[in-house]
Amino acid sequence: MYKKKILIVEDEFIIADVLSNILKTAGYEVCAIADSVQEALDMLAQFEPEFVLLDIYLKGKLTGIDLAHRLTEKNIPFIYISANSNQKVLEAAKVTNPYGFVIKPFREKDVLIALDIAVYRHENNLEAGLKQNAVLQKKMAEILASGISWEQKILQMGKTLQPYIPFEFLSVGAKQDSNVEFYEIAFSRIGFDEYQLIGPAELMVITNLKSHELAQLKANDTAEVMATWYDENELNVLLRQPSLKKLFVDTYNLKSHLSLPICLRGGKTVYFNFYSRRTDAYQADHLVLCNRLQQLLTSFMESILQLQNNPMVNTLHNYSVKQPIKPIEQPNPFSGIIGSSHLLLTVFDNVIQVSRADSSVLILGESGTGKEKIAERIHSLSLRKDKPFVRINCAAMPASLIDSELFGHEKGAFTGAHEKKIGRFEQAHTGTIFLDEIGELPLESQSKLLRVLQEKEIERIGGRVTIKTDVRIIAATNRNLDKEVADGRFRLDLFYRINVFPIVMPPLRERKEDIADLALHFLNIYSRKTGKNVKGIAPQVLDSMLNYHWPGNIRELENLVERNVLLTRDDMITSMQLPTSVAQVAYSEPAGPAVTTMSEGERAHILAALKKCNGKIWGEGGAASLLNIPPTTLNSKMKKLGIRKDFGA
């Protein structure tokens, strides 16, 4: 098997030499060793390595993190090999999207496993990139051949890019010249597949500005010569002076920005300006994607500009106000998942992007945020949709039975094994397995699971036959796996194996604009179930719901609505008792300057609930019921926060 050509960037000679020997013994080619960023850049040009092992602290002023940004631009995968650093340095390192971390001092096994996982993930990404290019090429041809208007063609292209370059607002236009009438076309996302078209007339109505005033603002915009991204702080610096971009950002509450210039024949440049309401929606890897898109979008825009009645090249008047552009009637793949907040729409985009690949997916989020529903959607949109979808709650399995549940057992394999049992992995063959609360797995089971993922085969307990498996892995957890890895409770190699494509489920308190829709959705469900004619929720009740912190997220909201439908005697819910007596301990804003951390707040929240329930955790009247979370989740949180079963400190 071919082994990669590797560059080692390490300023400690002994460590560099040890790494070199480890890699050569394992069959890798070590092309060079560098001890500074500048020397590493020279080596990159000379030897063109396929992988880089990189220390964070190097000789000279520049660090490994500086070099990592250059490696990302060149699309060269890398692993950090470094001593433990402070949190700020580690956060800066994580932003560069490494393919792994190895902490000094390391074992030979640590390096080789990390490299094996990194190669696997990189090849997975390359395969996904090739598929991505093929999909985009095909979609562009379909858009250009369709009979829709040029405006719709641009929108369809933007929607095609949405899973790869997320946006809540997209504007497209050429550089503003003084002798050319103002023109810019924009699209504001208002639903999963629904956009508001904003042309010059719409913008004049929205901003109460005249065409020449908009033209002056547009002329003030910085004209980037290459793809450039800005986080919230950088965007604030960029937009200190009035400009069209500042107008968009202020009007639509946008927080980050990616500008993609498309150079056309004749010296004309058209800009695709992507904006997001997230503060850090764009990263360095988006620039790599932009480089790949240049040729495709150049061809697309040159075809668009040749269409008749295109105001980007022809001055047109009498624009009419456009209505929201609604999609062609198609089944909504996310029907049943309520909400249109930008954070939830980002989750939908991620699902669309990854569903048809076979990559492992890790869904992260608090309890009650809907992780299982997203896992179901990934499977239903995948090429395995007609195959089994097997769910496993890792937190609910007794430690002694985990291996039997996952891998099965033969008759007589242990006391009580009266017949052969087919494990969940065998049941999921050719389909998808959903490992919910994977962070609860004990280390021994994590080791066995890793082997299954690496070798794609299992052995039943007591069996002697190796069984090949073809299973896609979707895992979910409400734990912070980074911290679990750091504390030795979760295997680093397993983490990088399942964390190929992470999806973060936002807590309800961060998508409060969805609360009213969710509440009315559950109201309709439980009104039908109970046979009551409850038509709505009073405005003051909705206001109180918006001010509540929702520690139990959507599950807690559903339970509260169900409870109040049962309690109300009217056709309207006019009052709702939120559990503020407990929640206020952790989540209300303090009157004074003292602010507790989230962990401290959560700990106080749980302690207050336990005290109110006289220490009872499970069953009716227990703390889990009061907090509207599963008992297993409460138990794991208590372990994590150091709360004993007698709820002492």
TIFI-950578 format. One record per residue (C-alpha): x negated, y, z. Coordinates in Angstrom, 1 decimal, padded with zeros to 4 digits, always signed. Each point is the difference from the previous one (the first is absolute). Layout:
X | Y | Z
X | Y | Z
...
***
This chain:
X | Y | Z
+000.0 | +000.0 | +000.0
-001.3 | +003.5 | -001.0
-001.1 | +002.1 | +003.0
+000.1 | +003.8 | +000.0
-002.9 | +002.4 | -000.4
-000.3 | +002.0 | +003.2
-001.6 | +003.2 | +001.1
-000.9 | +000.3 | +003.7
+000.0 | +003.6 | +001.4
-001.5 | -000.2 | +003.5
-002.6 | +002.2 | +001.7
-001.2 | -002.6 | +002.5
-002.5 | -002.2 | -001.8
+000.4 | -003.1 | +002.3
+003.8 | +000.0 | -000.4
-000.3 | +000.6 | -003.8
-002.4 | -002.9 | -000.2
+002.3 | -002.3 | +002.0
+002.9 | +000.9 | -002.2
-002.0 | -000.6 | -003.2
-001.1 | -003.5 | +001.2
+003.6 | -000.9 | +001.0
+001.3 | +001.0 | -003.4
-002.8 | -001.7 | -002.0
+000.4 | -003.2 | +001.9
+003.7 | +000.1 | -000.8
-000.7 | +000.4 | -003.7
+000.6 | +003.7 | -000.4
-002.4 | +002.2 | -002.0
-001.4 | +002.9 | +002.0
-001.0 | +002.5 | -002.6
-001.4 | +002.7 | +002.3
-000.2 | +001.5 | +003.5
+000.5 | +003.7 | +000.6
-000.3 | +002.0 | +003.3
+001.6 | +003.3 | -001.1
+002.9 | +001.2 | -002.1
-002.3 | +001.5 | -002.6
-002.0 | -003.2 | -000.4
+003.2 | -002.0 | -000.1
+001.3 | +002.2 | -002.9
-003.2 | -000.5 | -001.9
+000.3 | -003.8 | +000.6
+003.7 | +000.1 | -001.2
-001.1 | +001.5 | -003.3
-003.0 | -002.3 | -000.4
+001.5 | -003.4 | +001.0
+003.8 | +000.4 | -000.4
+000.9 | -002.2 | +003.0
+003.4 | -001.6 | +000.3
+000.3 | +000.3 | +003.7
-001.6 | +002.2 | +002.8
-000.7 | -000.7 | +003.7
-000.1 | +003.4 | +001.6
-001.0 | +001.3 | +003.4
+001.7 | +003.2 | +001.2
-003.0 | +001.7 | +001.5
-002.9 | +000.4 | -002.5
-003.2 | +002.0 | -000.4
+000.6 | +003.6 | -001.1
+003.0 | +002.3 | +000.5
+002.5 | -002.1 | -002.0
+001.7 | -003.0 | +001.5
+001.3 | -003.3 | -001.3
+003.4 | +001.6 | +000.0
-001.2 | +002.6 | -002.5
-001.4 | -002.8 | -002.2
+003.3 | -001.9 | +000.4
+001.9 | +002.8 | -001.7
-002.4 | -000.2 | -003.0
+000.4 | -003.8 | -000.1
+003.8 | +000.4 | -000.1
-000.3 | +002.4 | -002.9
-002.2 | -002.6 | -001.8
+002.4 | -002.8 | +001.0
-002.7 | -001.9 | +001.7
+001.3 | -002.1 | +003.0
-001.9 | +000.3 | +003.3
+000.0 | -001.3 | +003.6
-001.1 | +002.0 | +003.0
-002.6 | -001.7 | +002.2
-000.5 | +002.3 | +003.0
-000.2 | +000.2 | +003.8
+003.1 | +001.0 | +001.9
+000.7 | +003.7 | -000.7
+002.3 | +002.5 | +001.6
+003.7 | +000.2 | -001.1
-000.5 | +003.0 | -002.2
-002.8 | -001.6 | -002.0
+002.0 | -003.3 | -000.4
+003.1 | +002.0 | -001.2
-002.2 | +001.8 | -002.5
-001.4 | -003.3 | -001.1
+003.5 | -001.6 | -000.4
+001.1 | +002.8 | -002.3
-002.6 | -001.2 | -002.6
+001.9 | -003.3 | -000.3
-002.8 | -002.5 | +000.6
+000.4 | -003.6 | -000.8
-001.0 | -001.0 | +003.5
-002.0 | +000.8 | +003.2
-002.8 | -002.0 | +001.7
-000.9 | +001.2 | +003.4
-003.7 | -000.2 | +001.2
-001.3 | -002.2 | +001.5
+001.4 | -002.5 | -002.5
-000.3 | -003.7 | -000.7
-000.8 | -001.5 | -003.4
+003.5 | -001.4 | -000.1
+001.5 | +003.5 | +000.6
-001.8 | +001.4 | -003.0
+000.9 | -002.8 | -002.4
+003.6 | -000.2 | +001.1
+000.4 | +003.8 | -000.4
-001.6 | -000.1 | -003.4
+002.2 | -003.0 | -001.1
+003.1 | +001.9 | +001.0
-001.2 | +003.2 | -001.6
-000.7 | -001.7 | -003.3
+003.5 | -001.7 | +000.2
+001.7 | +003.4 | +000.6
-002.0 | +001.8 | -002.7
+000.7 | -002.7 | -002.6
+003.7 | +000.2 | +001.0
-000.1 | +003.7 | -000.5
-001.6 | -000.3 | -003.4
+002.6 | -002.5 | -001.1
+002.7 | +002.3 | +001.2
-001.7 | +002.9 | -001.9
+000.0 | -001.9 | -003.3
+003.7 | -000.9 | +000.5
+000.7 | +003.6 | +000.9
-001.6 | +001.3 | -003.2
+001.9 | -002.5 | -002.1
+003.3 | +000.9 | +001.7
-000.6 | +003.8 | -000.5
-001.0 | -000.5 | -003.7
+003.2 | -002.0 | -000.7
+002.2 | +002.5 | +001.9
-001.5 | +003.0 | -001.8
+000.8 | -001.6 | -003.4
+003.6 | -000.7 | +001.1
+000.5 | +003.6 | +001.3
-001.4 | +001.6 | -003.2
+002.2 | -002.4 | -002.2
+003.2 | +000.8 | +002.0
+002.5 | +002.5 | -001.3
+000.1 | +002.1 | +003.2
-000.9 | +003.7 | +000.2
-003.6 | +001.1 | +000.4
+000.8 | +001.1 | +003.5
+001.3 | -003.4 | +000.9
-003.1 | -001.6 | -001.6
-002.3 | +002.0 | +002.3
+002.2 | -000.9 | +003.0
-000.1 | -003.7 | -001.0
-003.8 | +000.2 | -000.2
-000.1 | +001.6 | +003.4
+002.2 | -002.8 | +001.4
-002.3 | -002.6 | -001.5
-003.0 | +001.6 | +001.8
+002.0 | +000.4 | +003.3
-001.1 | -003.3 | +001.6
-003.6 | +000.8 | -000.7
-000.1 | +003.8 | +000.5
+002.8 | +000.7 | +002.6
+001.8 | +003.3 | -000.2
+003.1 | +001.8 | +001.2
-000.6 | +002.8 | -002.5
-001.6 | +000.0 | -003.4
-000.6 | +002.9 | -002.3
-001.4 | -000.2 | -003.6
-001.1 | +003.0 | -002.1
-002.9 | +001.6 | -001.9
-002.3 | +002.7 | +001.2
+001.8 | +003.4 | +000.1
-001.2 | +002.4 | -002.6
+000.9 | +003.7 | +000.2
+001.6 | +000.0 | -003.4
+002.1 | -003.1 | +000.5
+003.5 | -000.1 | +001.6
+000.1 | -001.8 | +003.4
+000.8 | -003.7 | -000.2
-000.4 | -002.8 | +002.5
+002.1 | -003.1 | +000.4
+000.3 | -001.6 | +003.5
+001.8 | -002.9 | +001.6
+001.1 | -000.1 | +003.7
+000.6 | -003.5 | +001.3
+003.3 | -000.3 | +001.8
+000.5 | -003.8 | +000.2
-001.7 | -003.3 | -000.8
+000.6 | +000.4 | -003.7
+001.6 | +003.5 | -000.2
-001.7 | +003.3 | -000.8
+001.1 | +003.6 | -000.4
-001.3 | +001.6 | -003.2
-001.3 | +003.5 | +000.6
-000.8 | +002.1 | -003.1
-000.7 | +003.8 | -000.2
+003.7 | +000.9 | +000.4
+000.5 | -002.2 | +003.1
-003.2 | +001.4 | +001.5
+001.1 | +003.6 | -000.5
+003.3 | -000.8 | +001.7
-001.7 | -001.9 | +002.9
-002.7 | +002.7 | +000.6
+001.8 | +003.1 | -001.1
-003.0 | +000.9 | -002.2
+000.0 | +001.1 | -003.6
-001.9 | -001.8 | -002.8
-002.9 | +002.5 | -000.2
-000.4 | -000.2 | +003.8
-000.2 | -003.8 | -000.2
-002.5 | +000.3 | -002.9
-002.2 | +002.2 | +002.1
+000.1 | -002.5 | +002.9
-000.9 | -002.8 | -002.3
-002.9 | +002.0 | -001.4
-001.4 | +000.2 | +003.5
-000.2 | -003.8 | +000.3
-003.4 | -001.7 | +000.1
-000.6 | -001.8 | -003.3
-001.8 | -003.2 | +001.0
-002.3 | -001.6 | -002.6
+000.3 | -003.5 | +001.5
+002.3 | -001.9 | +002.2
+000.0 | +001.5 | +003.5
+001.9 | -000.8 | +003.2
+000.7 | +002.2 | +003.1
+001.2 | -001.1 | +003.4
+002.0 | +002.4 | +002.1
-002.9 | +002.1 | +001.4
-001.7 | +000.2 | -003.4
+003.3 | +001.0 | -001.7
+000.5 | +002.8 | +002.6
-003.4 | +001.4 | -001.0
+000.7 | -000.4 | -003.7
+003.3 | +001.9 | +000.3
-001.0 | +003.0 | +002.0
+001.0 | +002.3 | -002.9
+003.4 | +000.0 | -001.7
+000.3 | -002.5 | -002.9
+002.5 | -002.3 | -001.6
-001.4 | -002.9 | +001.9
+000.4 | +001.9 | +003.3
+003.6 | +000.7 | -001.1
+000.7 | -003.7 | -000.5
-001.7 | -000.9 | +003.3
+001.9 | +002.5 | +002.1
+003.4 | -000.6 | -001.7
-000.1 | -003.7 | +000.2
-002.0 | -000.5 | +003.2
-002.9 | -001.8 | -001.7
-003.1 | -001.0 | +001.9
-002.5 | -001.6 | -002.4
-000.8 | +000.3 | -003.7
-001.7 | -001.8 | -002.9
-000.8 | +001.9 | -003.2
-000.6 | -002.1 | -003.2
-001.1 | +002.1 | -003.0
+000.6 | -001.7 | -003.4
-002.2 | +001.4 | -002.8
+001.6 | -000.1 | -003.4
-001.2 | +000.6 | -003.6
-000.5 | +003.6 | -000.9
-001.2 | +001.0 | +003.5
+003.4 | +000.0 | +001.6
+000.3 | -001.3 | +003.6
+003.1 | -001.3 | +001.7
+000.2 | -000.5 | +003.7
+001.8 | -002.7 | +001.9
+000.3 | +001.5 | +003.5
+001.1 | -002.6 | +002.7
+001.2 | +001.2 | +003.4
+001.0 | -002.0 | +003.1
+001.6 | +000.9 | +003.4
-002.6 | -002.3 | +001.7
-003.1 | +001.8 | +001.2
-002.4 | -002.6 | -001.4
+001.8 | -001.6 | -002.9
-003.0 | +000.1 | -002.4
-003.4 | -001.5 | +000.5
-003.2 | -000.5 | -002.0
+001.2 | -003.2 | -001.6
+002.8 | +002.0 | -001.7
-002.8 | +001.7 | -001.9
-001.2 | -003.3 | -001.3
+003.5 | -000.7 | -001.2
+000.2 | +003.4 | -001.6
-003.1 | -000.7 | -002.0
+001.6 | -003.2 | -001.3
+003.2 | +001.9 | -000.9
-001.7 | +002.8 | -002.0
+000.0 | -001.7 | -003.4
+003.6 | -001.4 | +000.4
+001.4 | +003.4 | +001.1
-001.9 | +001.8 | -002.7
+001.7 | -002.2 | -002.6
+003.3 | +000.4 | +001.7
+000.0 | +003.8 | +000.2
-001.3 | +000.5 | -003.5
+003.0 | -002.0 | -001.2
+002.4 | +002.0 | +002.3
-001.3 | +003.3 | -001.3
+000.7 | -001.0 | -003.6
+003.8 | -000.3 | +000.8
+002.3 | +002.7 | -001.2
+001.3 | +002.6 | +002.4
-002.7 | -000.5 | +002.5
-000.5 | +003.3 | +001.9
-003.5 | -000.9 | +000.9
-001.0 | +000.9 | -003.6
+003.1 | +001.9 | -001.2
+001.6 | +003.0 | +001.8
+003.6 | -000.8 | +000.7
+002.7 | +002.0 | +001.8
+003.4 | -000.5 | +001.6
-001.0 | -002.8 | +002.3
+003.0 | -001.6 | +001.8
+000.0 | -001.0 | +003.6
-000.7 | -003.8 | +000.1
+001.8 | -002.5 | +002.3
-001.8 | -002.7 | +001.8
-001.4 | -002.6 | -002.4
+001.6 | -003.2 | +001.0
-001.4 | -003.4 | -001.0
+001.6 | -002.2 | -002.5
+002.4 | -002.2 | +001.9
-002.1 | -002.9 | +001.4
+000.3 | -002.1 | +003.1
-001.8 | +001.8 | +002.9
-002.6 | -002.4 | +001.3
+000.2 | +001.7 | +003.4
+003.7 | +000.0 | +000.5
+000.8 | -000.6 | +003.6
-003.1 | +001.9 | +001.2
+001.4 | +003.4 | +000.9
-001.9 | +003.2 | -000.3
-001.7 | +002.4 | -002.5
-002.7 | +001.6 | +002.2
-003.3 | +000.4 | -001.8
-001.7 | -002.5 | +002.4
+002.6 | -002.7 | -000.8
-000.3 | +000.7 | -003.7
-003.7 | -000.5 | +000.2
+000.6 | -003.4 | +001.5
+002.3 | -000.8 | -002.9
-002.7 | +001.1 | -002.5
-002.5 | -002.3 | +001.8
+002.4 | -002.9 | -000.3
+000.5 | +000.6 | -003.7
-003.7 | +000.2 | -000.5
-001.0 | -003.2 | +001.8
+003.1 | -002.2 | -000.4
-001.0 | -001.6 | -003.3
-003.6 | -000.7 | +001.0
-001.0 | -002.9 | +002.1
-002.0 | +002.1 | +002.4
+000.4 | -000.5 | +003.8
+002.1 | +002.8 | +001.6
-000.3 | +001.3 | +003.6
+003.1 | +001.9 | +001.2
-000.9 | +002.2 | +003.0
+002.5 | +001.8 | +002.2
+001.8 | +000.2 | +003.3
+002.6 | -002.5 | +001.0
+003.4 | +000.8 | -001.6
-001.3 | +001.9 | -003.0
+001.2 | -002.6 | -002.6
-003.2 | -002.0 | -000.8
+001.9 | -003.2 | -000.7
+002.3 | +001.7 | -002.5
-003.0 | +001.4 | -001.9
-001.6 | -003.5 | -000.1
+003.3 | -001.4 | -001.4
+000.0 | +002.7 | -002.7
-003.7 | -000.8 | -001.0
+001.0 | -003.6 | -000.5
+003.2 | +000.7 | -001.8
-001.8 | +002.3 | -002.5
-003.0 | -002.4 | -000.4
-000.5 | -002.7 | -002.7
+000.7 | -002.5 | +002.9
+003.5 | +001.3 | +000.6
+001.6 | -003.3 | -000.9
-002.3 | -001.9 | +002.3
+000.1 | -000.5 | +003.8
-000.2 | +003.0 | +002.4
-001.0 | -001.4 | +003.4
+000.0 | +002.1 | +003.1
-002.0 | -000.6 | +003.1
+000.1 | +002.1 | +003.2
-003.5 | -000.6 | +001.4
+001.0 | +001.6 | +003.3
+002.9 | -002.5 | +000.6
-002.1 | -003.2 | -000.5
-001.5 | -001.6 | +003.1
-003.8 | -000.2 | -000.3
+000.1 | -003.8 | +000.2
+002.3 | -000.3 | -003.0
-001.4 | +002.6 | -002.3
-002.2 | -002.4 | -002.0
+002.9 | -002.5 | -000.4
+002.4 | +002.8 | -001.1
-002.5 | +001.4 | -002.6
-001.6 | -003.1 | -001.3
+002.3 | -002.9 | +001.0
-000.9 | -003.3 | +001.6
+000.0 | -003.7 | -000.6
+002.2 | -002.5 | +001.9
-001.8 | -000.9 | +003.3
-002.5 | +002.8 | -000.3
+000.7 | +001.0 | +003.6
+002.4 | -000.8 | +002.8
+003.5 | +000.8 | -001.2
-000.8 | -000.1 | -003.7
+002.6 | -002.6 | -000.8
+000.1 | +000.7 | -003.7
-002.0 | +001.8 | -002.7
+000.5 | +003.8 | -000.1
-000.5 | +002.2 | -003.1
-001.7 | +003.2 | +001.1
+001.0 | +003.5 | -001.2
-002.9 | +000.3 | -002.4
+001.2 | -003.1 | -001.8
+003.5 | +001.2 | +000.0
-001.1 | +003.3 | -001.6
-002.1 | -001.7 | -002.8
+000.2 | +002.1 | -003.2
+001.9 | +002.7 | +001.9
-000.6 | +002.5 | +002.8
-000.7 | -000.4 | +003.7
+000.8 | +003.0 | +002.3
-002.1 | -000.1 | +003.2
+001.8 | +002.5 | +002.3
-001.9 | +001.3 | +003.0
-003.2 | -001.6 | -001.2
-001.9 | +001.9 | +002.7
+001.5 | -002.3 | +002.6
-001.8 | -003.1 | -001.4
-002.7 | -001.4 | +002.3
-003.6 | +000.0 | -001.2
-000.1 | -003.8 | -000.6
+003.0 | +000.2 | -002.3
-001.4 | +003.1 | -001.8
-003.1 | -002.1 | -000.8
+002.2 | -002.8 | -001.5
+002.1 | +002.5 | -001.9
-003.1 | +001.6 | -001.5
-001.1 | -003.4 | -001.3
+003.4 | -000.4 | -001.7
-000.3 | +003.4 | -001.7
-003.6 | -000.6 | -001.1
+000.3 | -003.6 | -001.2
+003.7 | +000.0 | -000.9
+000.5 | -003.4 | +001.6
+001.3 | -001.4 | +003.2
-000.1 | -003.2 | +002.1
+002.9 | -001.2 | +002.1
-000.8 | -000.7 | +003.6
-001.0 | -003.7 | +000.2
-000.3 | -000.2 | -003.8
-003.0 | -000.8 | -002.1
+001.3 | +001.3 | -003.3
-000.9 | +003.5 | -001.2
+003.1 | +001.7 | -001.5
-000.5 | +002.8 | -002.5
+002.3 | +003.1 | +000.5
+000.9 | +002.8 | -002.3
+001.5 | +002.6 | +002.4
+000.1 | +003.8 | +000.0
-000.6 | +001.6 | +003.4
+002.0 | +002.9 | +001.4
-000.9 | +000.8 | +003.6
+001.4 | +002.6 | +002.4
-000.9 | +001.3 | +003.4
+000.9 | +002.8 | +002.4
-003.5 | -000.2 | +001.5
-003.0 | +002.2 | -000.9
-002.1 | -002.7 | -001.6
-003.0 | +002.3 | -000.2
+000.0 | +000.2 | +003.8
+000.8 | -003.7 | +000.3
-003.1 | -000.8 | -002.2
-002.2 | +002.4 | +002.0
+001.2 | -001.7 | +003.3
-000.7 | -003.5 | -001.3
+003.7 | -001.1 | -000.1
+000.3 | -000.2 | -003.8
-002.5 | -001.4 | -002.5
-001.7 | +002.6 | -002.2
-000.2 | -002.4 | -002.9
+003.7 | -000.9 | +000.2
+000.9 | +003.7 | +000.2
-001.8 | +000.8 | -003.2
+001.5 | -003.1 | -001.7
+003.6 | +001.1 | +000.8
-000.6 | +003.7 | -000.3
-000.4 | +000.1 | -003.8
+003.1 | +002.3 | -000.4
+001.2 | +001.7 | +003.2
+003.4 | +001.5 | +000.1
+000.8 | +002.3 | +003.0
+003.6 | +000.2 | +001.2
+000.8 | +003.4 | +001.4
+001.7 | +000.2 | +003.4
+003.4 | +001.5 | +000.0
-001.2 | +003.1 | +001.9
-002.1 | +000.9 | -003.1
+002.9 | -000.4 | -002.4
+002.7 | +001.8 | +001.9
+001.7 | +001.2 | -003.2
+001.2 | -003.6 | -000.4
+001.6 | -000.3 | +003.4
+003.4 | +001.4 | -001.1
+000.2 | -002.4 | -003.0
-001.0 | -003.0 | +002.1
+002.5 | +000.9 | +002.8
+002.9 | +000.3 | -002.5
-001.1 | -003.3 | -001.7
+000.1 | -001.9 | +003.3
+003.2 | +001.8 | +000.9
+001.7 | -001.3 | -003.1
-001.3 | -003.6 | +000.6
+001.2 | -000.2 | +003.6
+003.3 | +001.8 | -000.6
+000.8 | -002.8 | -002.5
-001.2 | -002.7 | +002.3
+002.0 | +001.2 | +003.0
+003.1 | +001.0 | -002.0
-000.2 | +003.5 | +001.2
+000.6 | +003.1 | -002.1
-003.0 | +002.1 | +001.2
-000.6 | +002.5 | -002.8
-003.0 | +002.0 | +001.2
-002.4 | +001.4 | +002.5
+000.4 | +003.4 | +001.5
-002.7 | +002.6 | -001.0
-001.1 | +000.5 | +003.6
-000.6 | -003.7 | +000.3
-002.1 | -000.1 | -003.2
-002.0 | +003.0 | +001.4
-000.8 | -001.9 | +003.2
-001.0 | -003.1 | -002.1
-002.4 | +002.2 | -001.9
-001.6 | +001.2 | +003.2
-000.5 | -003.5 | +001.4
-003.3 | -001.8 | -000.4
+001.4 | -003.5 | -001.0
-002.6 | -002.3 | +001.6
+002.0 | -003.0 | -001.4
+000.2 | +001.5 | -003.5
+002.7 | -001.1 | -002.4
+000.9 | -003.0 | +002.2
+000.7 | +002.2 | +002.9
+002.1 | +002.4 | -002.1
+002.1 | -002.9 | -001.3
+000.6 | -001.3 | +003.5
+001.0 | +003.4 | +001.3
+002.5 | +000.6 | -002.9
+001.5 | -003.5 | +000.5
+000.4 | +000.6 | +003.7
+001.7 | +003.4 | -000.5
+002.3 | -001.3 | -002.7
+001.2 | -002.6 | +002.6
+000.3 | +002.7 | +002.7
+001.8 | +002.8 | -001.9
+003.7 | +000.3 | +000.1
+000.2 | +002.7 | -002.7
-000.6 | +000.0 | -003.7
-003.2 | +002.0 | +000.6
-003.0 | -000.6 | +002.3
-000.1 | +003.2 | +002.0
-002.6 | -001.0 | +002.6
-002.8 | -002.5 | +000.1
-002.0 | -000.8 | +003.1
-003.6 | -000.2 | -001.1
-002.4 | -001.7 | +002.5
-001.7 | +003.3 | +000.8
-000.4 | -001.0 | +003.7
-002.7 | -002.4 | -001.1
-001.1 | +001.7 | -003.3
-000.6 | +003.4 | +001.5
-002.8 | -001.4 | +002.2
-002.0 | -000.7 | -003.1
+001.2 | +002.1 | -002.8
+001.5 | +003.4 | +001.1
-002.2 | +003.0 | -000.5
-001.5 | +001.0 | +003.3
+000.7 | +003.4 | +001.4
-003.6 | +000.6 | +001.0
-003.2 | -000.4 | -002.0
-000.6 | -003.7 | +001.1
+000.4 | -002.4 | -003.0
-000.3 | -003.8 | +000.4
-001.3 | -002.3 | -002.7
+002.4 | -002.2 | -001.9
-001.4 | -003.1 | +001.8
+000.5 | +001.7 | +003.4
+003.5 | +001.1 | -001.0
+000.9 | -003.5 | -001.2
-001.3 | -001.4 | +003.2
+002.1 | +002.4 | +002.1
+003.0 | -000.8 | -002.2
-000.3 | -003.7 | +000.6
-000.7 | +000.3 | +003.8
+003.1 | +002.2 | +000.4
+002.1 | -002.6 | -001.8
-001.4 | -002.9 | +002.1
+000.6 | +002.0 | +003.2
+003.6 | +000.7 | -001.1
+000.5 | -003.8 | -000.7
-001.7 | -001.1 | +003.3
-002.8 | -001.6 | -002.0
+002.2 | -002.2 | -002.2
-001.3 | -000.3 | -003.5
+002.1 | -002.6 | -001.8
+003.8 | -000.5 | -000.3
+003.0 | +002.2 | +000.7
-000.9 | +003.0 | +002.1
-003.7 | -000.4 | -000.7
-002.5 | +002.6 | -001.1
-000.2 | -001.3 | -003.5
+003.8 | +000.4 | -000.4
-000.1 | +003.5 | +001.4
-002.9 | +001.0 | -002.3
+001.7 | -001.7 | -003.0
-003.1 | -002.0 | -000.9
-000.6 | -003.8 | -000.2
-001.3 | -001.5 | +003.3
-003.0 | -001.4 | -001.8
-000.9 | +003.5 | -001.2
+000.4 | +001.5 | +003.5
-002.1 | -002.8 | +001.4
-002.8 | +000.7 | -002.6
+000.2 | +003.8 | +000.7
-000.3 | -000.7 | +003.8
-003.2 | -002.1 | -000.6
-001.4 | +002.7 | -002.3
+000.7 | +002.8 | +002.5
-001.2 | -002.0 | +003.1
+003.4 | -000.3 | +001.6
+000.4 | -003.1 | +002.2
+003.2 | -002.0 | +000.1
+000.6 | +001.4 | +003.5
-000.4 | +003.4 | -001.8
-002.8 | +001.2 | +002.2
-002.8 | +002.2 | -001.4
***
